[in-house]
Amino acid sequence: MHGTQRYYFTSDNQSGATELVEEQPIAISINELNYAVIMITPVDVEAFIIGFCFAEGLITGMTELLDLSIHEETDTATLLPSHLRANIQLTGRAQHRASQIMRQRKGNSGCGLCGIEAIEQSFPNMPSLPNSPSLSDSQWLAAKSQFSQHQKVGHISGAIHGAMLLTQEGEFLAFAEDIGRHNALDKLIGKALKENLTLQKAHVLMSSRCSTELIQKGVRAKIASLGHLSSPSTLAVAQARDFNLHLVHIPRHSAPRHYH
């Protein structure tokens, strides 16, 4: 299965083999202009790129994505690891928006003023979500009990985050895995966009703790609630409250905790 590689090791004068989760750099370009380099697990790569572009505000939907190309490069003459390169072609309107975002990114370093601008840009001014219900405790616990059966890479190697998309009624829609928790959510959003699944007022359950960046991605996708199997950070709770996003922690041995 893609997403893991077999490695051999020694321990206490014995040898063995184990599957390790893959980590590979991907360089993303927008209309041939470098945008970002990110470390990912090379599974559902196209979904990741689409979800990443959506979460960055580069696109608002699939209609703004004209073309997406991905290829792998290996340079045996250097110590550079095998890596992926992706190029995205956008519509005129999306390209104009992307150019503005790229100019902001280039200015986010160097001096104190730029640092202040970078902090402001790190917390985008997005509209709060409309009131919508979260899942019941029994629905969250049911989703938690089904979570592991969808962790195809995780069952082999461990050490990987998972994200599950649920309907408004708590039914399973999609699942994504990645070594990075942010990437796992990007992949899930990308899968939903590719397959025309409804994100608005849906629910997401993740294996990781919840951080501010995940709140922002969830708000941009207009999901109703974000559930996590690990506890959230203080800023994540504050941001979820500000944006009217339901934030739920489902501990291992106790009832779900709803943060308000």
Secondary structure, DSSP 8 states (H G I E B T S, - for coil): -TTEEEEEEEETTEEEEEEEE--EEEEEEETTEEEEEEEE-SSSHHHHHHHHHHHTTS-SSGGGEEEEEEEEE--TTSS---EEEEEEEE-HHHHHHHHHHHHHHHTSSSSHHHHHHHHHHHS-------------HHHHHHHHHHHGGG-HHHHHH---EEEEEE-TTS-EEEEEEESSHHHHHHHHHHHHHHTT---TT-EEEESS---HHHHHHHHHHT-SEEEESS---HHHHHHHHHHT-EEEE--SSS--EEE-
